[in-house]
Amino acid sequence: MPTLERRLLKAAHMMRTAGNLTVFTGAGVSVESGIPPFRGSSGLWQKYDPQVLDLGYFHHNPLDSWRVIREIFYDFFGKAKPNAAHLALAKLEEMGLLRCIITQNIDNLHQEAGNTIIHEFHGNSQVLRCTQCEQHFPAGEIDLAVLPPKCLHCGALLKPDFIFFGEAIPMDAFHLSQEAARIADVFVIIGSTGEVMPANQIPVIAKQSGAKIIEINPEPSHYTHAITDVYLGGKAGEIMPRLMRKIENNLSSKN
Ligand code: NAD
């Protein structure tokens, strides 16, 4: 296999010359912001019971669920800031090279970094939705000191607006992600095991529709030997700035 340096050069060239560059992110892109993934030895499920995010359990035990949800997603996620990988992706959009991001993440960090075209496959933790009247509220507007939080409009139970186990993918994000994958010619996967269904099918759709696949992950994933064309083994916060330097050097030497 060529050295990492040669693969970085190749990936930078592919991204710079792409007609339609799309990025797909998983929990790994936010690890360097201090948010652990769910799975693996340092994953959140080593500390917490995933049943708190089971839809049926949540409705029967809202207080129990909300105590854990508040700790993970508001006391903890709420303090995270975009890292070098998020910022590089925002820069790519600003340069006009990146068409959109499809993310499995619910941490709002791509928005905070400055990206504007983001398909959130699993929703967003920074919005709360009423389980009765469907009204949405920014998380910052709801007092989480008293649990479970109630709708300011009708008084019913509020739920974070990301999908729980047993819940359907938001239709808009599902269709827009499929379409984006179909029309991409270069598709970059960052920090995803490829284990979570049906999100893991989106890169496969891109590959089957003719896209070249670049993958950034310190560990090989389910994608690496199945669909990846250029594998960049390393942390997103280190690889993305290296790629950006190569893309920018190349653009400036062309001017
Ligand atoms: P995952 O938890 O299954 O896997 C994370 C992947 O990231 C692994 O392949 C790991 O090798 C890789 N990784 C670890 N450190 C990295 C780094 N510094 N740079 C790049 N990659 C790195 O993640 P998943 O496949 O995205 O699935 C988990 C699901 O859990 C997602 O669907 C998501 O909704 C949810 N989740 C979201 C967040 C978040 O919003 N930040 C955090 C945890 C889980």
Residues whose N, C-alpha, C, O or C-beta is under 5 A from the ligand:
A	BS01	NAD	G26 A27 G28 V29 S30 V31 E32 I35 P36 P37 F38 R39 Q104 N105 I106 D107 H122 G191 S192 T193 G194 E195 V196 I216 N217 P218 E219 S221 G234 K235 A236
